[in-house]
């Protein structure tokens, strides 16, 4: 699943929880979760929450889709 975050201005703790729930469900189905288009604030939130080490984050949709 590739998630476009370009329109997202902020991510709350509830949003982070939702991301984690989806990631857990994807993993249970042998799927992957990829993000692209994080603005600097959302990227910082991902970093502070330790999610950059867990999730694949890309600059563009093409990069996210090309990743294997």
Secondary structure as GFF3:
##gff-version 3
##sequence-region A 1 68
A	DSSP	beta_strand	2	4	.	.	.	ID=ss1
A	DSSP	alpha_helix	13	28	.	.	.	ID=ss2
A	DSSP	beta_strand	34	36	.	.	.	ID=ss3
A	DSSP	alpha_helix	40	48	.	.	.	ID=ss4
A	DSSP	beta_strand	56	58	.	.	.	ID=ss5
A	DSSP	alpha_helix	61	66	.	.	.	ID=ss6
###
